Amino acid sequence: MKNRDWLNQRDNQFAKGANHPSSLGQQPKKNGSSLLWRWAASLLLFPAIFLGSPALAKEEANTMTYGEMLSKLETGEVSKVEIDRTQKIAKVYQKSSEQPKEVLLFDQNPNLIETLRTKGVEVEVVQTADRSAALALGVNLLLFFLLLAGLMAILRRSTNASGQALNFGKSRARFQMEAKTGIKFEDVAGIEEAKEELQEVVYFLKQPEKFTAIGARIPKGVLLVGAPGTGKTLLAKAIAGEAAVPFFSISGSEFVEMFVGVGASRVRDLFRKAKENAPCLVFIDEIDAVGRQRGTGIGGGNDEREQTLNQLLTEMDGFEGNTGIIIIAATNRPDVLDTALLRPGRFDRQVMVDPPDYKGRLEILEVHARNKKLDASISLEAVARRTPGFTGADLANLLNEAAILTARRRKEAIAMPEINDAIDRVVAGMEGTPLVDSKNKRLIAYHEIGHAIVSSLLPEHYPLQKVTLIPRGQANGLTWYTPNEERGLDSRAELLARITGTLGGRAAEEVVFGVDEVTTGAYNDLERVTALARQMVTRLGMSDLGPLALESQQEEVFLGRDWPGRSEYSEEISARIDAQIRSIIAHCYDKARRIIRENRVIADRFVDLLVEKETIEGDDFRRMLAEQRKELAIAK
């Protein structure tokens, strides 16, 4: 209503000739005190915006001021006027135009109709429906519902927070009535022994009466032990997919919280749910997070991890039996687990999941190659032979990297060059920018050729696989070998050959460039040979000190082991150990330098070839080395 009064006053002033903007008053300035007050003011303006006069939304071409209408009446240009009492609008029809123009009327117009009749103008009075009250009610209801929705959101958030506080001690295990993992035992390859043992667990769950009828007791727990990536979690998924029984899965770290007693409460809640759904499987991944040895000697006994472990021990084999519940746990650190957790009655079986051998790697490659487009030239047997020590996860990553390289090179199928590059990338890292032909490049070439020549001339050493000058990772050059996995055990001659071959790079630098020009490139080689020589002396009994194990594997104090730093031998024995280590390394280094001196001409030729080609394969290197040694022998 106030807006309409203001507009009427404005038209009246225009009719009287008051056309200066100053006579209309000044709009209030915006107050920028805070964003909240701006939003509140905007909400309060909504009704005024929606309920404002419709004349404001009209174009100026279809409107007329009250004064202009009176002027038109005086000159006789008006033929008809329609007056809307509800909207306080008059539609003025002119003789010169068929399109009417709207005029905003005042609240009180006592002489308007009389003036129109005096001028002989046709007058029609209409009254449209007044929707302003309904619109005002709708806008107010909208604001009310918006405020109500905000309050409900706040209440819901506070309710969830209180619910989380109440569920703090509840188990976070993921539960499935039938774990549809999509993985069966046929999808697990390379670990046949572990599969056979775990298939018995599936039989226990599916047909327990066959075993209980003859007095056999179903095992309570199975511990999967193996290096990372060997397939422990994959085996658990296969068991869940085969058994078709309720399946709980949880990580050991999810039991442990900063508050004492929470982990124990979660263990109780987990086993309570498992009993309600027996027979069932419970899979605990990384159990070493909660099952570490108790009694470390540091801190009090009121430790959260110890309380959680005690509750786990009680639930697995306490006064109450857990019939029909089989627990499968996985860890790669069995040495840190508490002995009470490993005894029969809790984890009755320990299944070793070792890295696969050649046959196992071939089976794993065949499994992961099912959904890959392989070129006909690819031999999975050759790939399996080139990847000793690779786990199942490494082989899966290898084929995935080869597929990525194939896509980047815009090829249709994976070929052997992509496989070889993927192996190099997995083993040594990303390929770097090749070095320019300079003194530094030739020095690195002599270093790598020194490794290759010395190792190839030692029959006890691993076969050479490749020597390259292409940087990978942090190494400017690399010499790779293919370990012989069939032997399993290393002899003293083989260990000495490995030390000699590792020192071949430093020996080549010294023989070719002199003692003053040796570089820091052999620092990693020196660390490895020192550690290997120390193991030969102190743990393997391969020195003049005799068959003595003078050192054991060091364990951290927080694992419950002895306090580190306790000497296991006298100072005299310590001095003899150091002397033996120096003697072994010095003997191997002298042998490496002798081999380099005897084959100096061959080394120079190989360096020129390596600088030119940047990579020499092991088979080609051994063939050319034999040919050149034969030529030099004939020449002599």
Salt bridges, closest charged atoms under 4 A:
ASP11 OD1 - ARG10 NH2 3.49
GLU74 OE1 - LYS119 NZ 3.43
GLU77 OE1 - LYS72 NZ 3.19
GLU82 OE2 - LYS80 NZ 3.61
GLU124 OE1 - LYS80 NZ 3.39
ASP187 OD1 - ARG370 NH1 3.28
GLU192 OE1 - LYS195 NZ 3.72
GLU200 OE1 - ARG349 NH1 2.82
GLU254 OE2 - ARG174 NH1 2.83
GLU257 OE2 - ARG172 NH2 3.49
GLU257 OE2 - ARG266 NH1 3.03
ASP269 OD1 - ARG272 NH2 2.58
ASP269 OD2 - LYS273 NZ 3.31
GLU276 OE2 - ARG272 NH1 3.08
ASP317 OD1 - LYS220 NZ 3.15
ASP317 OD2 - ARG343 NH2 2.80
GLU320 OE1 - LYS275 NZ 3.27
ASP335 OD1 - ARG333 NE 3.38
ASP338 OD2 - ARG294 NH2 3.12
ASP348 OD1 - ARG217 NH2 3.43
GLU401 OE1 - ARG425 NH1 3.53
GLU418 OE2 - ARG409 NH1 2.96
GLU418 OE2 - LYS411 NZ 2.86
ASP421 OD2 - ARG409 NH2 2.67
ASP424 OD1 - ARG386 NH2 3.98
ASP424 OD2 - LYS466 NZ 2.57
GLU431 OE1 - ARG472 NH2 3.33
GLU485 OE2 - ARG361 NH2 2.74
ASP490 OD2 - ARG498 NH1 3.23
GLU494 OE2 - ARG487 NH1 2.59
GLU509 OE2 - HIS447 ND1 2.70
GLU510 OE2 - ARG593 NH1 2.90
ASP525 OD2 - HIS447 NE2 3.36
ASP525 OD2 - HIS451 NE2 3.25
ASP525 OD1 - ARG528 NH2 2.85
GLU551 OE2 - ARG534 NH2 2.93
ASP578 OD1 - ARG534 NH1 3.94
ASP590 OD1 - ARG593 NH2 2.34
ASP604 OD1 - ARG600 NE 3.16
ASP608 OD1 - ARG442 NH2 2.84
GLU614 OE2 - LYS441 NZ 3.24
ASP619 OD1 - ARG622 NH2 2.55
ASP620 OD1 - ARG623 NH2 3.80
GLU627 OE2 - ARG623 NH1 3.61
